[in-house]
Amino acid sequence: MTLILSSKKTYIIAEVGVNHNGKISIAKKLIHQAKKAGADAVKFQIYDSNLLVTSDAKQAPYQKKNMKIEESQIKMLKRYEFDRKKYYLLKKFCKEKKIDFMVSAFDESGVEFIMNKLKSNVIKIPSGEINNVLLLKRLNTSNINVLISTGMSNYSEIIEAINTIAKKKVYKLINNKPKIVNYSTYKKIKKKICILHCVTDYPVDDQYANLNCINNMIKDFNLYIGYSDHTLGIIASVIASNKGARVIEKHFTLNKKMIGPDHLASLEPKEFKNMVKKIRQVELMQGDGIKKIQKCEIRNAKVARKSVVAKIPIKKNDKFTFDNLTLKRPGTGLNPFMIYKLINKKSKKNYKTDELIKL
């Protein structure tokens, strides 16, 4: 995205979500620890429980398992709901800690608050809201960048979401592939929208991670592509960065043993720091992709490569042949490819066995 993806480095988001357990003190600790762990941003969720779910909506299976208690969704969600004043405090605290502050929106009022009150330059659309047309149509990419998580969706729904946000038909699905049908609008949103590959489960089994989607989405949409990782551990995020994911989002907690819907599928500070380290290592190892002699190879080339040398003693005016020339280390003399230019030419001097041949 124009603002957060200005460098070649993978943009790493520590997804706090509701792992603050409804306490501002825990939220601040998470911000502090995320900064120490090397995250570029910390992300929270803003929602109104009464607007998000019906009064009798049940918990998702993973919520029942992770909460270790069965209750209505609305009762669970209210426990983690922050009043909106707290988001100003969190944004200010993030600024003090020099880490970017982000929020996910779950309804139209959340979008309006993030754009017009918090005045954030980035908003996250959760997987569950990818088909929330009432929310999507409120977004204005002229003054905010949009991260779209794509769990539980397919290409058709991703296209519908992008077109709704753009307020014009940018993509059309043809033979199960996205095709750009409005290039002028596409150019306007190209650096304003980032699609995050995601599989919605907490945690996601390895067999469902489907990381090859990242390669395909980069090619098929020609937009910034990232990865919202719900698997256990760090390997999926590291692989995703190698596949070209420009954004990595990973749930972050102080302690996985804390009670809450997302703690189990989150990383603790030491794990998150290790993930960041590995991703930065992947970036470093990728290089610029241009095949050339690296600086570290130059000194080794002199030892490991060979040069054209005299196979046997050669007298002045003798013709060079394959019988009196050979190739041996070190590589400080003529490049072996030059041997063909020497054949049948007369030697200008006497050479001892193993002496480097000169032109």
N, C-alpha and C positions, 0 to 999 in steps of 0.2 A: 504494500500500500504506500501511497505517496509519502505519508508521514512516518509510519513505523517500519517500512521496509526500504529505507533509503540506502542501506549498506548491503553487502553480500552476505553478511552474517545471518544465521538463522535467528529469528525473533522468538524468544522463549518466554512463555506466559505461565506463571504459577497461578493455577486456578484454585482460588480459595473457595469460591462458591458459597456454600453454607457451612463450611468447616470451622467457622468462627463460633458455632454453636449458640448464636444469638448474643454473644458477648463482645463488646467493642474492645475490651482488653486483650482477648484472644486474637481478634482481627488485627490489632496493632502488632502483636507478637509475630503473627504470620507475615505481615508486611516486612518487618525487620529481618526475619529469618529468610524470606524470599530474596531480599536484597543481598544478604550474606551468601546465599547459595548461588548467586549469579544470574537470577532471573532478570529479564528486561522489563517485565511488567507483572503486576499482580491484578487478578480479576475477581470481582465480586458479582453477586446476582441481586437484582432489584425486582421485587414483585409485591403484589397485593394479593394475599391468600384468597380473599373473597372474589377477586377478579380472575384468579388463576384456575381454581377448581370448584366443582359443585360441592355442596355440603356433604354428600354421601359418596364422593369419589374414594375408591380404595387405593391403598398403597400398591406400588409396583412390586413384583416378587423380590427384586433385589433390595428394595427398601424394607420390606418385612424382615428379610434375612439380616441385613446390616444393622437395622434398628433394634433387633431382638425384641420387638414389641409390635403387636398388630393394633393399628388405630387408623382413623380416617386420614386421608392425605391432608386435609385442611388443618386438622389438629397438629399434625407433624410439622407442616409448613409454618404455621403461626409461631412455633417455638423458635424458628430461625429467622423470622422476618424482622428486618431493621426498619425503624422509621427513617424517613428520608433525610432528616437533619444529619444523621450519622454519616451519610455518604460525603457530605461536605468535610467532615472531620477526617474521614479516611483519605479523601483526595488530598487534603492539606498535609496529612502525615506522610503520604507517598511522596509528595513534593519535597518534604524535608529529608526523606530517605533517598531521594534521587532515583526513584523507580517509577515507571509509568503506571497509571491508574486506569483500570478498565471496568466496565460493568456490562452484564448481560441483561437484556430486557425481555419480559414475558408478556407484556401487554402494551397497548397504545399509550397509556399514561406513563409507563416506564420509559418508552421511547422519547416522549415529549420532555420528560424530566432530564434524561441524559443529554439530549440535544440542546435544550433551551435553558435549563437551570444549572446543571453541572457543567454544561458547555464542553463536553468531552469531544475529542476529535476522532474517537474510535468507539464503535458499539458492537457488541457481540449478539448475534441471533442464535439462540440455542436450537439444538436439533428438533426439539418438540414444537418449535414455533416456525419451522421452515415453510409450513403451509398456512400460517396465520396471516391471511391477506389483510386483515384490519391493522395489524402491526406493521407489516411490510410496506404497505402503501404510505405510511407516515414517514418513512425514511427519506432523507434528502442527501444524496451523495455529493451534492455541491459543497456541503459544509461538514460532512462526517464520513469517515471510512467504515466499511462494514465487513465484519467477519461472520461468515455463515457456516454453522456446523451442520453436517449432512447425515447424521445418524438416522436410521430408520427410513431413509429416502432412496430414490433412484434418480436417474438423469432427468426424467420427465419433470419430477417435482423440483429439482434444482433449477431447471430452466424456467419453470413457472415462477419460482421465487425471484430469480434474477430479473426476469421481465417485469414482475410486479414492482420491485424496487426501482428499476430504471424507468418505469411508467411508459415503456415502449417495448415492442417485441424485438428483443436483441437476438435471441437464439430461437431456433426451431429444431425439433428432434427429427432427424432424417436417418433412416436405417439404424436406429438406436445410437446415433451419434449427434452431438450438438453441432449445429451449423449457424454461423453468424449471418443474420439476414438484415441487420441494420448497423453498418460499419460506423456511421457517424456517432450513434449513441454508444456503441461498443468502445470507441476510443475514449469517450468521456468517463466510462465506468471501469476501464481496464485496470487502472491503478488505484481504484477506490474500493474494489470488492475483492475479498480473499475467501476462497472456499476451503473449508476444512474437512478433509476426509475424517469420518468418525463412525464408530460402531457403538450403538447405545446399549451397553450393559455394564454392570459394575460389580466385579471386574469382567473384562472380555477375555474369553478363552483364546489362546493363540490361534486355533484353527479358524476363528472368525475375524481375525485382525484385517485380512485382505489388503495388505500394504501395497500390492501392485496397482491398486486403484489410484494411488498417487501419481505414478507414471502416466497412466491413461488420462487422468483428469488434467494434468499439465498439458498434454498433447491435445486433448479434445476441446477444452475450454479456452486455452491460451490466456488464462488469468493467473493471478497469484494463487498457489495451492499450498495448504498447510495440513496439519494433522492434529486432531484432538484425541489424545491417547487415553484410553480407559483400561489398557491391559495392566497386568501386574509387572513391576520392575521397570527397567529403563531401555531394554533392548529394542522395543518397537519404535520408540522415539528416535533412537540413534540410527536405526535403519531408515526411518522416514526422512531424516535430515540428509542421509546419503542419497536418497531417491529424489531429492530436490524440493522437499517441503520447506517453504520459506518461513512458516510459523509452526511452532510446536507448543501445544497447550497440554499441560499435565496437572492433574489434581494435586493439591498440596495441603499437608496437614502437619500439626506439631507431633501427633501421636496417632498411629493407626488404631490403637486400642480405644480411642475415644468413641463414645456412642454417637452415631449420626449416619445418615444415608450414604455418604461418600467417603468416609475416612478409610475404609478398607481398600478402596481402589486408588488411594492417594500415595504420594511419596512423602516421607519424612525429610527434614532438612538435609541430612547427610546424603541420603539417596538422591535427592534433587540436585545437590551440588555435584555429585558424581555424574549424573546425567548431563548436566551442563558441560562439565569437563570433557566427557566423551564426545558430545556434539561438536564442541569447539575443536577437538582433536580430529574429527572427521572433516571439518571444514578446512583445517590446516593441511590435511593429507590430500585433499582433492586437487589443490593447486589450480593453475590457470588452464589446464587441459592441452597446452601446447607442448608437443613432443620436442624436447631440446635437451642438450647436455646441462645437467644441473651443476651448480657451483661445487657441491660436495663430490661430484664425480671426476672433476678435472684432475685432481691429484691421483686418483685411483686409475684413471685411464693411462697414465704414464707407466704404471706398473702392470696393469692387467692386459692392456693392448699390446700388439706386436708391431715391429718395424721390419723393413726390408734390410737383410744383412747378408754378408758373404757366407755362402755355404761351405766354400773351400777358398783357399787363397786365390785371388784374382789379380792378374798383372795389368798394368796400363795398356790400353788398346785391345785387351781381350773383349770379346762380345759378351754381354750379359745374356745368360740363358737360364732356364729353369734348373739346369744341372749345377750352376754355380751360385744361384740365389735361393734364399729361403726366408721364412718369416719367423722371428723370435722376439720375445720380450727383451727390453722394455719398449714402450710405445713412444719413445722420444725422437725417433727418426722418421723416415718416409712412411706414409700411410700405406698399408699393404695393397690398397687399390692401385697404387702407383707402379706396382711391379710390371704391369702390362706395358707401361710406357718405356720401361727400361730394356725389355727384351729386344735383342739384336742391336742395341746401341753399344758403342765402344766405351769402355771404362776410361775415365780421365786420370786415374791414379791407381796405385797398387792398394789392394785391400787384404787384410789378414782375415782368417776365419773368424766369424761372429762380429766383424766390424760393421758398423752402420753404413749403409750405402747413401751417398749424397748425389744429388743431381748436378 
